[in-house]
Amino acid sequence: MSDQISDKDKKDWQNFISKKERLPNKDEIYIKNDVSGISEIDLHGFTLDEANKEIKKFIIENFNKGINKIRIVTGKGLHSNNEKNPFMSKDLSILRYSVPDYIKKNEDLMNLIINFKEASIEDGGEGAFYIYLKKNINK
């Protein structure tokens, strides 16, 4: 590998930094309905308690709207500070594992759900999952 930066790389870098595109703020709750009809929530930065409250509200709202597929982005837990606490399991306290576990143990939520599935790579892979909701007969 060469230590020299090519003229093409320099030009690409200049083009990149000259653009005035605004990057999304990952710290804000991110909920959207995209063109495919999938509703999404991004739980990055949430505590476990906050994430569980938001996910319960999110599932119920989407069921009531008649949306049948939702995407939950939890992240992979790579930047979690839980490893520093010797009294906390580094696996079970990460949202990636805890949020699905919370949902599966909540009978009211499970009555609204058909299935869970890990998200495709382009939708977050191991850091996200899909929930397929039952049809709301009252909708």
Secondary structure as UniProt FT lines:
FT   HELIX           7..18
FT   TURN            26..27
FT   STRAND          30..33
FT   TURN            35..36
FT   STRAND          39..42
FT   TURN            44..45
FT   HELIX           48..65
FT   STRAND          69..73
FT   TURN            78..79
FT   HELIX           82..84
FT   TURN            86..87
FT   TURN            90..93
FT   HELIX           95..105
FT   HELIX           107..110
FT   TURN            111..112
FT   STRAND          113..118
FT   HELIX           121..123
FT   HELIX           125..127
FT   STRAND          128..133
FT   TURN            137..138
//
